Amino acid sequence: MAFEIDFLPVGDSYGDAIVIRHGEDSAGYYLHVVDGGCTDTADTIVNHINRYYPGYHINHMVVTHADNDHVCGLIGVLKKYEVKHLWMNRPWLYAKETLQHFHGRFTLQGLIDDMKGRHPYLVELEALALEKGTQIHEVFQGASIGSFTVLAPARERYIGLIPDFEKTPTSYKNEAETQKYGLFKSLVEAAKNWLEEKWDVETLSSNPQPPTTASNESCVVQYATLEEGKSVLLTADVGPVGLNEAADYASMLGLARPTFVQMPHHGSRHNVTPEVLDRWLGPGKTQGIEVGTAFCSIGAKKSEYPRGQAKNAFIRRGYKVFVNRVSMISHFSGSGHPGLVALTPESFDYTVEAL
């Protein structure tokens, strides 16, 4: 099976926009779009599809989580193309199951309305999909999205995270956590320093603090084998909890170690630990051994990403790291796109930012 996995530029800051084509000349090809960056990224995606995949419709469009730097651009894409299936989780659908976690001033309808008001771009995407006849699906562990299997989140864990989403009303628990980590962040910013790393000396934390957000831990994690011996793991902004949940499910299914991986959350050191990377990528390798490829989506003005500790962790486990700050990068099997030039992988950092 031939495939292209195209990571598109997302502007100056954060976001993901991924266009995947896979299939065969005899059976046809499929387009699978994962996230759409912010609003302006819609034009980037549309121009990319028009250039490389003219005449295609989008079989599957996936919203990995409810952050606007992953959702907003999809609205413009959905306006331009026929999309057969839209996969997204909408927090308000689970308001009845989470109502008890919020302050008593909320009725069920009041909580639904509040959640929708905090996610206007999801509401707009939903309305547009319904208007165009696109089928909307929940996206939980075990779902099949074309050739991809959803490894996380499990439905129960997703619903348990909703009260702690930044774009839901403040829950009883959330108020205390916000104050706690607000102080911690201030102390960290004041105490920045640098560490020395070696190939066999890893300083990546097993317990990153503060932890990544609940919204990030709700991310959809997708896995596919697009060609024999070549498997893909797409992680969006997921953190260690979601990655461990995905690894448990992958083990149950007997899935092979991925040969291509998306670095979570633009290469943040708060989203991976040595232990979870060992589960997915295997332990550290002898320097010079390469077993896979990792892509990292980074804004043009985010020069501090990917963080050195996270980048080094992938490299020492045998995964070359590539970034797409200002241009499209593509991982492919087959002929690929015309005019592509070989990329230069990121280098190992011997001095990394601590905390």
N, C-alpha and C positions, 0 to 999 in steps of 0.2 A: 504494500500500500504506500503510495506517495503522500507526502504531507509537507505543509509549511506551517510553522508556528511563528507568527509575526508579532513582536512587541513594538508598539508604536509610541512615538514621543508624546508626552502629555503636558508639555509646557514647562513653566519655570519651577513648579512646586511638586506636589505629590500626585498620585493617581496611577491607575492601570488601564490599558487598552490593548487587548489581545485579539487578533484575528487568526483563526486556524482553518486551514483547508485540508481535508483528507479524503482519500478515496482512490478509485482506479478508473482508468479510461473506459473499461468495459462496463462497470457498474455505476459510474457517475461519482461526482464529488459533492462534498458537503461543506458548508460554511458554519463555523461555530465561533461566536463572538463572546468574549468574556470581559465584562466591564467596559466602561466607556469614558473614563476620566471625567473632567469637568466639562461644562457646556461647550467651550471652544473646541474640545477634542472631537466633537461630532464631525466637524469638517475634515479633520485628519483621517478619521475612519472611513468616511464616505469617499474621499479622494483615493484612499488606498484600495478600497474595494473596486471602485470604478477603473482604476489603473490595472490592477492585477487579476481581478475576478469579474470582469464585465458580464452582465447578463445573469449573474447568480442571484438567488434569494438567500436569505439567512435561515438555515434550518433551526438553529438553537441560539438563543441569546441568554446569557447567564449573568445575573446580578449576584456577586459573591457576598455582599453585605450592604448595609443601608447607609454607608458614608457617601457624602455627595461627590467626592473625588473619584468614585467608582461608578456612580449611577447617572449623573446629569447628562453626560455626553450621549448616553443611549437613547435619550428622548429624540434628539435630532436624527439619529440613525434609524430609529423605528419610523420616523416620519418619511424617510426616503425609500425604505425597502420593505418588501414583504418579509415578515418574520413568522415562521410557522409556530415556534414554541418559545415562550418567555418563561424563564425559571427565576423566581425570586420569592423571598420570604418577607411578608408584610407584618410588622409587629402587632398591628391592631387586630389581626385575625385571632390573636391569642389573648385578647384583653380579658376575657372571662376567666382564663386560667391564671392570670397574673394580678387580677384586681386586688386581692388580699394583701399584696405587697406595697400598695400605695396608700397615701393618706386618705382618710375617710371621707374627704370632701368629694371624692369622685363617685359618680354613678357609673355603671358599665358604659352607657352611651357617652358620658362625659369623658371617660378614659379613652375610648375609641376616637372621639373627636380631637382630644388633645394629642394623641399619638399621630394622627393624620396631619394635624397642624404643624407638627415638628418634622414631618417628612413630606413636604409638598411635592418634591420631585418624584418620589415613589408613587404618590397619588396620581400625578400627571402621567407617569409611565403606565400605570395600571389602566387609567381611563383611555389612553391612546390605544393600548393593546386591545381593550374590549371593543373600541370603535372600529378597529381594523380587522377584527376577527382572529387575532392571535390567541392561541391557547396559553393560559397562564397556569403554571404549576408551582406547588410548593417544592422546595429543594432540600431534602433531608437525606441522611445516610441511607444507602441502599438504592437510591434512584438511579436510573439509567438515562443519560443524556446523550443520545446517539451512541458513539463509541466509548463515551466516558462513564465511569461509575463514580457516584458521590460517596466519599469516605467519611465526611463530616460536614455539618454537625448532625448528631442524633437529635431527633425532634425534642425529646425531653430536656436535653442539655440546652438547646436553643431557647426554649421557653423559660428555663431557669435563669438565663442570662438577661432576658428582656428588662427586668426591673433595674438593671445596672447599666443599660445603654445610656450614653450621654444625651441622646435625643429622645428620651422618654421622660415623663415627669420624675421628679426626685422621689425615690423610695426611702423608707426609714433607714435601711442599710446604707444607701448611696450617700446620704448626707454626711455620715461619719467618715466614710471612705474618702470622699472628696476633700474634707478638711485634712485628713491624715496625709494623703499623698500630695496635696498642695504644699504642705510644709516640707515633705521629703524632697520634692522637686526643687524647692528653693535652696535647700542644703546641698543638693547635688550640684546645682549650677555654681554654687560658691566654692565647691571643692574639686573642680575639674583638674585632673592631672593625667599624666601619660605613663604607660607601662611598656616594658620591653617584652616582645614575644619572640620565640624561636620556633622552628618547625615542630619540635617536640615539647614545647612549652605553651600551653593554651590557657588564656586568662578569661575566656568567655564564662560568664556566671551560670551556675546551675540553678540559681534562684533570682532571676533578674528583678530588680526593684527600681521604680514601681513596675508592676506587671503591665503587660499590654492591656488595652481596653477590652471591656466586655463585647463591644461591637466587633472588634477584631477577632476575638475568640469565637464569634458566631460565624466566621467566614466559611463559605463553601470550598471544600477541598476536593479536587477532581483528579482521577487517575485513568489513563488509557494506554493500551498497547496498540500503537498505530502501525507498527511493523514488527515482525518477529525479532525479538531481542532488543527492541527499542520501545521504552515505555516513558510516559510523561506524567509528572506530578505538578499540578497547578495549585498554589497555596494561597494566593491573594495576600491578605494581611493577617493570616491566622497566627496564633501564638502557640506556646508549648503544650497547652491543654488540648487544643484542637488537633495539633500534630500527633500527640500521643493517642488521642481517640481514633484518628485516621489510621495510625500505624496498627492499632489493635484490630481494626476492621480489615485492613489489608492482610494482616497475618492470618485472620480467620478465612479469608478468601484465597490464601496462598499466592498472593501477588508477588511478582519479582521486584527487586530493587529498581527504582527508576533510573534511566540513563539521562533523562533531562528533567531539571527541577527549576521551578520558579523560587527565587529567594524571597521569603516572606517579608512583607511590609517594607519594601524598598531597601532591604539590607539592614534593618534595625537589629541591634543586639538584644532588645527586649523580647524578641519573638522566637528565638531559638536558644537551645541549651546544648551542651556537649552530649548529654544523654539522648535527647530526642534526635539529634543529628546522627549519632551512632546507630540508632534504630533504623533510620531511613537511608543513610548513605554508607553505613559501615564505619568501622574505626579508622583512625589515621593511617595513611599509606606512607611508604617510603617516598621521599621527595623525588619527583619526576614521573611517578606513576599516575596515569590519568584514566579514570573509569567513566566519567560522565561530564555533563555540561550544565551550568546554572546560568540563568538570565535574571537580571535585576532591573526593574523599571524605576528610573530616577529622574526627577525634574532637573532641568538645565541649570538651575541655580542652587541645587542641593549638593554642593561639592563635598560635603562631609559624609555623604552616603555613597556606597554601602559602608557601614561602620567597619573599621579594621578588624575588630574581634570576630564579627560575623563573617566577613569575607574570608579571612584566614581560615576559619573553621571549615568552610566549604572547600577551599583550595587544599588544605592538608588532608582532606578525605578523598582527594582525587578528582574534584569537580572544578573544571575551569570556569571562571566567572566572567561574564560579559555584561555590559551596561548599555543603555540606550538613551543617553541624556538628550541628544538633539536630533536623532535620526532613527529610522526603523532598523531593527536587527531581526534576523530570521534564522531559526533552526529548522532544517529541512532534510527530507530524504527524497531523492529524485533530482530533477534538474534545478529546482529552486527558481528564484526570480532572476530574470536577465539583468546583467550589469552589477550583480552583487560582488563585493570585494571581501576578502578575508578579514576577519576582525582580529584585533589584538586583545588578548585576555588581560584582566586586571592582574597586577603583581601582588605578591605577598608583602604585607606590611610588617616591618620589624619593630615599629613603634606604633602603639595603638592608644586611643583615648580610653581612659578608665571611667567607670561608673556610667 
